Amino acid sequence: MGQPYKRPKTATKPYLELSQALDSTSPSPHQPNHGPKSALARLATPDDIPALVELAQQARLEMLNYRGGERWLATEAPLEPLEPVFAELLAEPSHTIAVAGIWEGTVVGYAWAQVKPRQDNKLLARIGELFVLADARSVGVGEALYNAVVAWALQHQAYAIQAFVLPGHRHAKNFFETFQMTAHALTMYKELEPPNRSA
C-alpha cells in the first residue's frame, strides 16, 4: 500500500455492462490500454451481495491502518449489517449505483456512488467507497470500477465527481489523481476531554 499507484500495463479497457441504455460505444478518456487480460466492471446484482459485504468488511479493516480511519468508521461509514446497505443501493438505480469489479471471473473489488444535487442545483456524483483486494491491484480493476461510475454519472448528467480519501492513504490519493481529481477540502478533527469536575 505504500508504493505509488501506477497504471497497469497489461489490463484491457473495462467493459461497461451497466445497462442497455448506457452508451458503451463512447470510449472513456480514462480507459487503460488494451492488453491480453481484462478487468471487468459490471452492475452488481443481489447474488453479489455476500461477496460485496466481505469486501467491504476487508476495506474497513484496511481503513483502520490510516489516520482518520477509526473516525470514518464511527461517523460516516455505513453501519453493519452491510447486507441491507447493498440491497438498498441496488434498489435505487435512479440515483445510486453499486458496481462489482471482476478479475479472472472473481469479484475482487466494488464501488458504490450516489448522485445528489449541489446547492446550485448542479448534480454531484459522490463515490462512497471504491475498494479492490490488495492481490488484485495494479491490473485495471480500480480503473474499471472508476470508469463504470463515471459512465453512470455522465448518463445521469452529473456536473462533477468526488471521492473521499483518508489522510496518509497515499495509494488512494495517487489513484484518484491519475484521473485528474484534486483535493478540495480537509476535515479537521479533535477528540474532546471532559473537564475535571472534581477540581
PyMOL commands that set and color helices and strands:
alter all, ss='L'
color gray80, all
select helices_A, chain A and resi 46-63+69-75+83-91+134-136+141-155+170-177
alter helices_A, ss='H'
color red, helices_A
select strands_A, chain A and resi 16-17+39-43+96-103+106-117+123-132+160-163
alter strands_A, ss='S'
color yellow, strands_A
deselect
rebuild
show_as cartoon
